[in-house]
Amino acid sequence: MRPSYLGKILLHWCDSCHVPVLSARCGCGQTARPVPVTPPGDARPAFPSDIGFVNRIYREYFGNDLIPPGHLALMSKVPEIDRMEEIVLGGGVVGAVRFDPIKKHWEPLPRPGSTKYLKPRLRYVIIDPGAVPSVMNEGASVLAPGLLEIEESVSPGDEVYILEPSGTCVGVGRAKVSAADARTMKRGAVVRTRKNIPSHPVPGEATWDDAIVANREILARVEAEAKAFVQKTVADNPLPVTVSYSGGKDSLATFLLVRGAVGNVPLIFIDTGIEFPETYANVIEVARRYGTDVITITGKVGFWDAFDRMGPPAMNARWCCKVCKLGPLKQAISERYGECLSFIGQRRYESVTRRNTPRVWRNSFVPNQLSASPIQNWTALHVWLYLFREKAPYNVLYEKQCDRIGCYLCPSTDPGAYDHIRVNHRDLCERWESRLREWARNNGMTDEWVDSGQWREKSGGHA
Ligand SMILES: [Zn+2]
């Protein structure tokens, strides 16, 4: 899939403060340089669990950690079929991690700039200085005659660092042969070099509080704009005002903005019955902290009853949203308000389908709800810096490598994200998988259809 530009990439970096900046000028007065992330560039802070996870992958593979303590790191999802996230350090893209859904494991994809942080002890080759210009400038493969040394654990298909004898990294690539075979070769390619967009990290320590200071004016500006939008939308539409609250960061930021603009309003929380335990806890905590009412909506037909009749939902047949969310929502609004205005934390940087949605809209399945998004043009980092500044009680799932909060069995969850969910919520996942297997057996589908995640792709014809 080609990368899509969902909006201008706003992510910059200040080399004096060593923090991300959401404009071309840092709060310290210095110019901030653009970070060459792959679009859409909706980067988020790496939490300690993300850092531990990335370091574990790089340490196993290359013998050392990638992200040093005290440095701010960001993760930015690359739109691909499988889950891949770029890692930003020092304002450069230093590498990525990618989930292989067939082998069900994560692999590192390093970039040359990462050697400012990581000195590889495993999976590297050292090449003759004479071969450096063609590898470095033209992306030529490393050929057997130019090879001086190959670390012994290298196997075909491995990601490897390409170093000069001094230890300087001149490229990265994929090994074509094993270390043992490479040592006996007289000719042929040993490593296929990968071309990357140049990226030059500048290491330096900082804290998220430093990042808030550096982005103070930018945050104040987008906050004021969002609150003015809320006030105008409320003035233009004399309806009862609510906030759609999912337990996610975007809806929390939306609630704080609405509360700041027009005072406390009730939260609408749709309980599908298949939310994470952390999400239920977060709804209670937010309501208590801010003294606001929660209207909890549960449908008459629960997910499991509907599952028995319709089979598993799929990406192209997500009946669950209509049955467990939109239908009950429409009915509850009708009974309580007739019609209402709901502020929703929808952002265009989230996905291609949301790129061109208007800022005020009506969902055709819930015509009695006028929806509006104050944070339509915010990136994930705007939201996070704002929540950090406000010391807001965000859902602890974000600290468990879950960056999209929804139902735990959503078919739109990519296999890599589901892998993280499985680590934290084995019980919920096993219950779901056993129901899936049972359904598969009764409907002529194989266990493979369940285990490979094919059930997500397409409905079994029962929707
Ligand atoms: Zn600065």
Residues whose N, C-alpha, C, O or C-beta is under 5 A from the ligand:
A	BS01	ZN	C14 S16 C17 C26 G27 C28 Q30
